[in-house]
Amino acid sequence: MRLSLSGRIALVLAAQMCIFGGAVAWLAWSTDSVFGVVSLVKDEFEPVVEDLRSLLVELKTAEDLLNSGRDADIERVRARLPQAHVFERLSAAAGTMRRLSERDDVVAEAAQDLSEAVRILDEVTEGDRLVAAAQRSLVLSDVGGVSNAALFAILLARLDQAASGEGDVGLLARELLRLQRNVRAATLRATNRAASALREMNHHLFERRSEVAVAMMVVPAVAMVSALLLLLLLLRALRPVRDISQAIRRLARGDYSPVASESAAREVTDLAEALNALASVLRAREEELRRGRDELVRAERLSVIGRMASVVAHEVRNPLNSIGLNVDLLREMLAGRVGKRESEVLDAVQREIDHLSDITEEYLRFGRLPKGVLAPCDACRVVRETLAFMEGELGGARVEALADVPSQPVMVMADESQLRQALMNLVRNSMEAMPDGGKVTVTLTVLDGQATLSVGDTGCGIPESFRDRLFEPFATTKPGGTGLGLAFVHQVIHECGGRVTIESEPGRGTLVRLFLKLAEASAS
């Protein structure tokens, strides 16, 4: 549906408001998203990483004390290690990282690192892989079916008992050192993963801040450019009004070129379509009048030429007949008394008389050509019978004739005898264009309620300079030709309500197409 001019103006203003409103909303959303990532990094990621690093330091300090083997250092570890709450802190860190890995605002790389860190911590806090190794010790051989965290608690309890004189403190300290090293190694791997996730989030935060900084400059500029483009579109919408005024002036001068109205407003489009329709009607009427004048002039010219040809042929035919009879009489009178030279002269005179007789007969046929009686006739049968009739003539000229016609009858509206004569004229023209032999192809096709009868050859073609005079009477490129063959074809097909087209290229042959109307039964 085409918009009116007022509607287009309102649409442009609404589009400008939407663009500026969208730009502001997008900037607000982007800024809020950046603040959300900052809060996530500062309040969630950094605390858990710092706590794991702090725990690593505490575990390393305890390892150093236990590794010294001194009773005072072991006593310090026994007093401080329970207060470190190692497994509770590891479980809390795993829970926090598991929750962070499931959030949508955490990048995929960071979420993957967090999931791996959670897996490592779960193996330490909930698994029992370290218990089997501890059972090989003499002091822990009776421990089984517990988790790593429970084993850690049992070791601390037995270390307290040993400090009271109920066990080997050194052996228990070595077992605690072995367990603590494994826990610290797993904690270190988890901490590295968490630190990698923190780096990924910081990198993501840096990219988002850079994007927002660029957007702060680009989005307003884009919004301004868009507003300018919309203004130009509005001015363009008013341009067809000027085009229509110019089209009216052209129409008054006889220029019927159409007015483009695809992008114009509804009112302007309706006016442009009305002007285009008026221009089409005027152009069609002018073309029809021109064709009518051309046909009238051509008909009058053909009528005059036909009468003149008939008169001239009639006046020439009687003397020719008399000359022919006298030549025959002279030949009889001189029978047996003429030499070879005299006989050749008489034969030459007789040939020229016969040639002039043929020309006068053709002029008479053209001058006396009656108006065709249109009736349905089978064009396929006309083609087959015509080529069969001309078979001897074609063979003598060493011309191969091919017929490509439908197997079913194709009924066209034409005078059958005149259509047959027109086809013979075209085939003879093709024969004369191939003095050394060649191929003539006659094709009949039906498309869109119209039959097309085509005659193509492989002859010498028609010179470019002569193509504008093809249908003029007495215009010919053949020595001794009358120039009435194509004029006859054009007149016959025109009376059938059809048309004739000729395509030719010197040295590559000629193709003549006769477009004929189908009879009603065939068309249906």
C-alpha positions as CSV (number, residue, x, y, z in Angstrom):
1,M,0.0,0.0,0.0
2,R,1.4,3.4,-1.0
3,L,1.6,6.1,1.7
4,S,0.4,9.6,1.3
5,L,2.8,12.5,1.5
6,S,1.6,13.4,5.0
7,G,2.0,9.7,6.0
8,R,5.5,9.6,4.8
9,I,6.4,12.8,6.7
10,A,5.0,11.3,9.9
11,L,6.8,8.0,9.2
12,V,10.1,9.8,8.8
13,L,9.6,11.7,12.1
14,A,8.7,8.5,13.9
15,A,11.7,6.7,12.4
16,Q,14.0,9.5,13.7
17,M,12.5,9.2,17.2
18,C,12.9,5.4,17.1
19,I,16.5,5.7,16.0
20,F,17.5,8.1,18.8
21,G,15.5,6.2,21.4
22,G,17.1,2.9,20.3
23,A,20.5,4.5,20.5
24,V,20.0,5.8,24.0
25,A,18.5,2.5,25.2
26,W,21.3,0.5,23.7
27,L,24.0,2.6,25.4
28,A,22.2,2.3,28.7
29,W,22.0,-1.5,28.3
30,S,25.6,-1.7,27.4
31,T,26.7,0.4,30.3
32,D,24.6,-1.6,32.8
33,S,26.1,-4.9,31.3
34,V,29.6,-3.6,31.9
35,F,28.8,-2.7,35.5
36,G,27.3,-6.1,36.0
37,V,30.5,-7.8,34.8
38,V,32.6,-5.5,37.0
39,S,30.5,-6.5,40.0
40,L,30.8,-10.2,39.1
41,V,34.5,-10.0,38.9
42,K,35.1,-7.9,42.1
43,D,32.4,-9.6,44.3
44,E,32.6,-13.2,43.1
45,F,35.7,-14.2,41.2
46,E,38.4,-12.3,43.1
47,P,37.3,-13.3,46.6
48,V,37.3,-17.0,45.8
49,V,40.7,-16.8,44.0
50,E,42.2,-14.9,46.9
51,D,40.9,-17.3,49.5
52,L,42.4,-20.3,47.6
53,R,45.7,-18.5,47.3
54,S,45.6,-17.7,51.1
55,L,44.9,-21.4,51.8
56,L,47.8,-22.4,49.6
57,V,50.1,-20.2,51.7
58,E,48.8,-21.7,54.9
59,L,49.2,-25.3,53.6
60,K,52.7,-24.5,52.4
61,T,53.6,-23.1,55.8
62,A,52.3,-26.2,57.5
63,E,54.3,-28.4,55.2
64,D,57.5,-26.6,56.0
65,L,56.8,-27.0,59.7
66,L,56.0,-30.7,59.4
67,N,59.0,-31.2,57.1
68,S,61.4,-29.8,59.8
69,G,60.5,-32.7,62.1
70,R,60.9,-30.7,65.3
71,D,58.5,-31.3,68.1
72,A,57.8,-27.5,68.5
73,D,57.0,-27.2,64.8
74,I,54.7,-30.2,64.8
75,E,53.0,-28.8,67.9
76,R,52.4,-25.5,66.1
77,V,50.9,-27.3,63.1
78,R,48.7,-29.4,65.4
79,A,47.4,-26.2,67.0
80,R,47.0,-24.1,63.8
81,L,45.9,-26.6,61.1
82,P,42.4,-27.3,62.6
83,Q,41.7,-23.6,62.7
84,A,42.5,-23.3,58.9
85,H,39.3,-25.3,58.1
86,V,41.0,-26.6,54.9
87,F,38.3,-28.9,53.6
88,E,35.4,-26.5,54.6
89,R,37.1,-23.7,52.6
90,L,37.7,-26.0,49.7
91,S,34.1,-27.1,49.7
92,A,32.9,-23.5,49.9
93,A,35.2,-22.5,47.0
94,A,33.9,-25.4,44.9
95,G,30.3,-24.4,45.5
96,T,31.0,-20.8,44.6
97,M,32.8,-21.7,41.4
98,R,30.0,-24.2,40.4
99,R,27.4,-21.5,40.8
100,L,29.5,-19.0,38.8
101,S,30.1,-21.6,35.9
102,E,26.3,-21.8,35.4
103,R,25.7,-18.1,35.0
104,D,24.9,-16.7,31.6
105,D,27.1,-13.6,32.0
106,V,30.3,-15.8,32.4
107,V,32.2,-16.3,29.2
108,A,32.5,-19.9,27.9
109,E,36.3,-20.1,28.5
110,A,36.0,-19.0,32.1
111,A,33.0,-21.3,32.7
112,Q,35.1,-24.2,31.4
113,D,38.0,-23.4,33.7
114,L,35.7,-23.1,36.6
115,S,34.1,-26.5,35.9
116,E,37.5,-28.1,35.8
117,A,38.5,-26.4,39.1
118,V,35.2,-27.7,40.7
119,R,36.0,-31.2,39.5
120,I,39.5,-31.1,41.1
121,L,38.1,-29.8,44.4
122,D,35.3,-32.3,44.4
123,E,37.9,-35.1,44.1
124,V,39.7,-33.7,47.1
125,T,36.8,-32.9,49.4
126,E,34.3,-35.7,48.5
127,G,36.6,-38.4,47.1
128,D,38.6,-41.1,48.9
129,R,41.6,-41.6,46.6
130,L,44.0,-40.6,49.3
131,V,42.6,-43.1,51.8
132,A,43.9,-46.2,49.9
133,A,47.4,-44.8,49.9
134,A,47.2,-44.0,53.6
135,Q,46.1,-47.5,54.5
136,R,49.5,-48.8,53.5
137,S,50.9,-47.0,56.6
138,L,51.1,-48.8,59.9
139,V,49.4,-46.1,61.8
140,L,46.4,-45.9,59.4
141,S,46.0,-49.5,58.3
142,D,42.8,-49.7,60.3
143,V,41.2,-46.7,58.5
144,G,38.8,-47.5,55.7
145,G,35.5,-46.4,54.1
146,V,36.0,-42.8,54.8
147,S,36.6,-39.7,52.6
148,N,39.7,-37.6,52.3
149,A,38.2,-35.0,54.6
150,A,37.5,-37.6,57.2
151,L,41.0,-39.1,56.9
152,F,42.4,-35.6,57.5
153,A,40.3,-35.2,60.6
154,I,41.4,-38.7,61.9
155,L,45.1,-37.8,61.4
156,L,44.7,-34.6,63.4
157,A,42.9,-36.5,66.2
158,R,45.5,-39.2,66.4
159,L,48.2,-36.6,66.3
160,D,46.6,-35.0,69.4
161,Q,46.6,-38.4,71.1
162,A,50.2,-39.0,70.2
163,A,51.1,-35.7,71.7
164,S,49.6,-37.0,75.0
165,G,51.9,-40.1,74.8
166,E,49.5,-42.5,73.1
167,G,51.3,-42.9,69.7
168,D,54.2,-42.2,67.4
169,V,54.1,-38.4,66.7
170,G,56.8,-38.5,64.0
171,L,55.1,-41.2,62.0
172,L,51.7,-39.5,62.2
173,A,53.4,-36.2,61.2
174,R,54.9,-37.8,58.1
175,E,51.5,-39.2,57.1
176,L,49.9,-35.8,57.7
177,L,52.6,-34.2,55.5
178,R,52.0,-36.7,52.7
179,L,48.3,-36.1,52.8
180,Q,48.7,-32.4,53.0
181,R,51.0,-32.3,50.0
182,N,48.4,-34.1,47.9
183,V,45.8,-31.7,49.1
184,R,48.0,-28.7,48.3
185,A,48.8,-30.0,44.8
186,A,45.1,-30.4,44.0
187,T,44.4,-27.0,45.5
188,L,47.2,-25.5,43.4
189,R,45.7,-26.9,40.2
190,A,42.2,-25.7,41.1
191,T,43.6,-22.2,42.0
192,N,45.4,-22.0,38.6
193,R,42.1,-22.9,36.9
194,A,40.2,-20.3,38.9
195,A,42.9,-17.7,38.2
196,S,42.7,-18.5,34.5
197,A,38.9,-17.9,34.7
198,L,39.5,-14.6,36.4
199,R,41.9,-13.6,33.7
200,E,39.3,-14.5,31.0
201,M,36.7,-12.4,32.8
202,N,39.0,-9.5,33.1
203,H,39.8,-9.7,29.4
204,H,36.1,-9.9,28.7
205,L,35.5,-6.9,30.9
206,F,38.3,-5.0,29.1
207,E,36.7,-5.8,25.7
208,R,33.2,-4.8,26.9
209,R,34.5,-1.5,28.2
210,S,36.3,-0.8,24.9
211,E,33.1,-1.6,23.0
212,V,31.1,0.7,25.1
213,A,33.7,3.5,24.7
214,V,33.6,3.1,21.0
215,A,29.8,2.9,21.0
216,M,29.6,6.1,22.9
217,M,31.2,7.8,19.9
218,V,29.8,5.7,17.0
219,V,26.2,5.3,18.0
220,P,25.3,9.0,18.2
221,A,27.2,9.6,14.9
222,V,25.2,6.7,13.3
223,A,22.0,8.1,14.7
224,M,22.8,11.6,13.2
225,V,23.7,10.1,9.8
226,S,20.5,8.0,9.8
227,A,18.4,11.1,10.6
228,L,20.1,12.9,7.7
229,L,19.4,10.0,5.3
230,L,15.7,10.0,6.4
231,L,15.5,13.7,5.6
232,L,17.0,13.0,2.2
233,L,14.4,10.2,1.6
234,L,11.7,12.7,2.5
235,L,13.0,15.2,0.0
236,R,13.2,12.4,-2.6
237,A,9.6,11.5,-1.9
238,L,8.6,15.0,-3.1
239,R,10.7,14.7,-6.3
240,P,8.1,12.8,-8.3
241,V,5.8,15.9,-8.2
242,R,8.4,17.7,-10.3
243,D,8.8,14.7,-12.6
244,I,5.1,14.6,-13.3
245,S,5.1,18.3,-14.2
246,Q,7.9,17.6,-16.7
247,A,6.1,14.6,-18.0
248,I,3.0,16.6,-18.8
249,R,5.2,19.1,-20.8
250,R,6.8,16.2,-22.7
251,L,3.4,14.7,-23.4
252,A,2.3,17.9,-24.9
253,R,5.4,17.8,-27.2
254,G,4.6,14.2,-28.3
255,D,7.1,12.5,-26.1
256,Y,5.4,9.4,-24.5
257,S,8.2,8.2,-22.3
258,P,6.8,6.8,-19.0
259,V,6.9,8.4,-15.6
260,A,8.6,6.4,-12.9
261,S,6.4,6.1,-9.9
262,E,7.6,3.0,-8.0
263,S,8.8,4.9,-4.9
264,A,6.3,7.8,-5.0
265,A,3.5,8.6,-2.6
266,R,0.1,7.1,-3.2
267,E,-1.4,10.3,-4.7
268,V,1.6,10.9,-6.9
269,T,1.6,7.2,-8.0
270,D,-2.1,7.4,-9.0
271,L,-1.4,10.5,-11.1
272,A,1.7,9.0,-12.7
273,E,-0.2,5.8,-13.6
274,A,-2.9,7.9,-15.2
275,L,-0.4,9.8,-17.2
276,N,1.4,6.6,-18.3
277,A,-1.9,5.1,-19.3
278,L,-2.8,8.2,-21.3
279,A,0.7,8.1,-22.9
280,S,0.2,4.4,-23.8
281,V,-3.2,5.1,-25.4
282,L,-1.8,8.0,-27.4
283,R,1.2,6.0,-28.5
284,A,-0.9,3.1,-29.5
285,R,-3.2,5.3,-31.5
286,E,-0.3,7.1,-33.2
287,E,1.3,3.7,-34.0
288,E,-2.0,2.4,-35.3
289,L,-2.5,5.5,-37.5
290,R,1.0,5.2,-38.8
291,R,0.6,1.5,-39.6
292,G,-2.8,2.3,-41.2
293,R,-1.2,5.0,-43.4
294,D,1.7,2.7,-44.3
295,E,-0.7,-0.1,-45.2
296,L,-2.9,2.2,-47.2
297,V,0.0,3.7,-49.1
298,R,1.4,0.1,-49.7
299,A,-2.0,-1.2,-50.8
300,E,-2.4,1.8,-53.2
301,R,1.1,1.3,-54.5
302,L,0.6,-2.4,-55.0
303,S,-2.7,-1.8,-56.7
304,V,-1.1,0.7,-59.1
305,I,1.9,-1.5,-59.7
306,G,-0.4,-4.5,-60.2
307,R,-2.5,-2.7,-62.8
308,M,0.6,-1.4,-64.5
309,A,2.2,-4.8,-64.5
310,S,-1.0,-6.4,-65.9
311,V,-1.3,-3.8,-68.7
312,V,2.4,-4.1,-69.6
313,A,2.4,-7.9,-69.4
314,H,-0.8,-8.0,-71.5
315,E,0.6,-5.7,-74.1
316,V,3.9,-7.6,-74.2
317,R,2.5,-11.1,-74.2
318,N,0.7,-10.9,-77.6
319,P,3.8,-9.7,-79.5
320,L,5.9,-12.3,-77.7
321,N,3.5,-15.1,-78.8
322,S,3.7,-13.8,-82.3
323,I,7.5,-13.7,-82.2
324,G,7.5,-17.2,-80.8
325,L,5.3,-18.5,-83.5
326,N,7.4,-16.8,-86.2
327,V,10.6,-18.2,-84.8
328,D,9.0,-21.7,-84.9
329,L,7.8,-21.0,-88.5
330,L,11.3,-19.8,-89.5
331,R,12.8,-22.9,-87.9
332,E,10.5,-25.1,-90.0
333,M,11.1,-23.1,-93.2
334,L,14.9,-23.4,-92.8
335,A,14.8,-27.0,-91.7
336,G,17.8,-28.8,-93.1
337,R,19.3,-25.6,-94.6
338,V,20.7,-23.9,-91.5
339,G,24.1,-24.4,-90.0
340,K,25.2,-24.9,-86.5
341,R,25.6,-21.2,-85.8
342,E,22.2,-20.3,-87.2
343,S,20.6,-23.0,-85.1
344,E,22.3,-21.6,-81.9
345,V,20.9,-18.1,-82.7
346,L,17.4,-19.4,-83.1
347,D,17.7,-21.4,-79.8
348,A,18.9,-18.3,-78.0
349,V,16.0,-16.2,-79.4
350,Q,13.6,-18.9,-78.3
351,R,15.1,-19.0,-74.7
352,E,14.8,-15.3,-74.3
353,I,11.2,-15.4,-75.6
354,D,10.4,-18.2,-73.1
355,H,12.1,-16.1,-70.3
356,L,10.1,-13.0,-71.2
357,S,6.9,-15.1,-71.3
358,D,7.6,-16.4,-67.8
359,I,8.1,-12.9,-66.5
360,T,4.9,-11.6,-68.1
361,E,3.0,-14.5,-66.7
362,E,4.3,-13.7,-63.2
363,Y,3.4,-10.1,-63.6
364,L,-0.1,-11.1,-64.7
365,R,-0.5,-13.4,-61.7
366,F,0.6,-10.6,-59.4
367,G,-1.6,-8.0,-61.1
368,R,-4.7,-10.3,-61.1
369,L,-4.1,-11.8,-57.6
370,P,-7.6,-12.1,-56.1
371,K,-8.3,-11.4,-52.4
372,G,-7.7,-14.6,-50.5
373,V,-10.6,-16.6,-49.1
374,L,-9.7,-17.4,-45.5
375,A,-10.7,-20.8,-44.2
376,P,-9.2,-23.4,-41.8
377,C,-6.5,-25.4,-43.6
378,D,-4.0,-27.9,-42.3
379,A,-0.6,-26.3,-42.5
380,C,1.2,-29.6,-41.9
381,R,-0.4,-31.1,-45.0
382,V,0.4,-27.9,-47.0
383,V,4.1,-28.3,-46.1
384,R,4.3,-32.0,-46.9
385,E,2.4,-31.8,-50.2
386,T,4.4,-28.7,-51.3
387,L,7.8,-30.4,-50.7
388,A,6.6,-33.6,-52.3
389,F,5.5,-31.6,-55.4
390,M,8.9,-29.8,-55.6
391,E,10.9,-33.0,-54.9
392,G,12.1,-33.3,-58.5
393,E,13.0,-29.6,-58.7
394,L,14.9,-29.8,-55.4
395,G,16.7,-32.9,-56.5
396,G,17.8,-31.3,-59.7
397,A,19.2,-28.4,-57.8
398,R,21.0,-30.7,-55.4
399,V,19.1,-29.3,-52.4
400,E,18.0,-31.4,-49.5
401,A,14.6,-30.5,-48.1
402,L,13.8,-31.4,-44.5
403,A,10.3,-31.0,-42.9
404,D,9.9,-30.7,-39.2
405,V,6.1,-30.5,-38.6
406,P,3.8,-32.0,-35.9
407,S,2.2,-35.4,-36.5
408,Q,-1.2,-33.9,-35.7
409,P,-2.9,-31.4,-38.0
410,V,-2.3,-27.7,-37.3
411,M,-5.3,-25.8,-38.6
412,V,-4.6,-22.2,-39.5
413,M,-6.7,-19.4,-41.1
414,A,-5.4,-18.9,-44.6
415,D,-6.2,-19.3,-48.3
416,E,-4.7,-22.7,-48.9
417,S,-3.7,-22.2,-52.5
418,Q,-2.1,-18.9,-51.8
419,L,-0.3,-20.2,-48.7
420,R,1.0,-23.1,-50.9
421,Q,2.2,-20.7,-53.5
422,A,3.9,-18.5,-50.9
423,L,5.7,-21.5,-49.5
424,M,6.8,-22.5,-53.0
425,N,8.2,-19.0,-53.5
426,L,10.2,-19.2,-50.3
427,V,11.6,-22.6,-51.1
428,R,12.6,-21.5,-54.6
429,N,14.3,-18.4,-53.2
430,S,16.3,-20.7,-50.9
431,M,17.2,-23.0,-53.9
432,E,18.4,-20.0,-55.9
433,A,20.5,-18.8,-52.9
434,M,22.3,-22.2,-53.0
435,P,23.6,-22.6,-56.6
436,D,26.0,-25.4,-55.4
437,G,23.4,-27.3,-53.4
438,G,22.6,-27.2,-49.7
439,K,19.8,-27.8,-47.2
440,V,16.4,-26.2,-46.8
441,T,14.5,-26.8,-43.5
442,V,10.8,-26.2,-43.2
443,T,9.6,-26.1,-39.5
444,L,6.1,-25.7,-38.1
445,T,5.6,-24.8,-34.4
446,V,2.6,-23.8,-32.3
447,L,3.0,-21.5,-29.4
448,D,0.6,-19.1,-27.5
449,G,-2.3,-19.5,-30.0
450,Q,-0.1,-18.8,-33.0
451,A,1.5,-21.1,-35.7
452,T,5.0,-20.2,-36.9
453,L,6.0,-21.6,-40.3
454,S,9.8,-21.2,-40.8
455,V,11.9,-21.7,-43.9
456,G,15.6,-21.7,-43.4
457,D,18.5,-22.4,-45.8
458,T,22.3,-22.5,-45.8
459,G,22.7,-20.1,-48.7
460,C,24.6,-16.9,-49.4
461,G,22.3,-14.7,-47.3
462,I,20.9,-11.2,-47.9
463,P,23.1,-8.1,-48.0
464,E,22.6,-5.7,-45.1
465,S,22.0,-2.8,-47.5
466,F,19.1,-4.6,-49.2
467,R,17.1,-5.7,-46.1
468,D,14.9,-2.6,-45.9
469,R,13.6,-3.2,-49.5
470,L,12.8,-6.9,-49.1
471,F,9.1,-6.6,-49.6
472,E,9.1,-4.0,-52.2
473,P,7.8,-5.1,-55.7
474,F,10.5,-5.4,-58.4
475,A,13.3,-5.2,-55.8
476,T,15.6,-8.1,-56.2
477,T,19.3,-9.1,-55.9
478,K,19.1,-12.0,-58.4
479,P,20.0,-11.5,-62.0
480,G,16.9,-11.9,-64.1
481,G,14.6,-11.9,-61.0
482,T,11.3,-10.1,-61.0
483,G,11.3,-9.0,-57.4
484,L,7.7,-10.2,-56.9
485,G,8.3,-13.3,-54.8
486,L,8.6,-11.8,-51.3
487,A,6.1,-9.1,-52.2
488,F,3.6,-11.9,-53.0
489,V,4.4,-13.7,-49.7
490,H,4.0,-10.5,-47.7
491,Q,0.7,-9.7,-49.3
492,V,-0.7,-13.2,-48.8
493,I,0.4,-13.5,-45.1
494,H,-0.9,-9.9,-44.4
495,E,-4.3,-10.8,-45.8
496,C,-4.3,-13.8,-43.4
497,G,-3.8,-11.5,-40.5
498,G,-0.3,-12.6,-39.9
499,R,3.2,-11.2,-40.3
500,V,6.5,-12.0,-41.9
501,T,10.0,-11.7,-40.5
502,I,13.4,-12.3,-42.1
503,E,16.7,-13.0,-40.4
504,S,19.8,-13.3,-42.6
505,E,23.5,-13.1,-42.3
506,P,25.7,-13.0,-45.4
507,G,27.4,-16.3,-46.0
508,R,25.4,-18.1,-43.3
509,G,21.9,-18.4,-44.7
510,T,18.5,-16.9,-44.3
511,L,15.5,-17.7,-42.0
512,V,12.0,-16.6,-43.0
513,R,9.2,-16.9,-40.4
514,L,5.5,-16.7,-41.3
515,F,3.3,-16.1,-38.2
516,L,-0.2,-17.4,-38.8
517,K,-3.4,-17.3,-36.7
518,L,-4.7,-20.7,-35.6
519,A,-8.2,-21.7,-36.4
520,E,-10.6,-21.8,-33.4
521,A,-10.7,-25.6,-33.2
522,S,-6.9,-25.8,-33.3
523,A,-6.4,-23.0,-30.9
524,S,-8.7,-24.5,-28.3
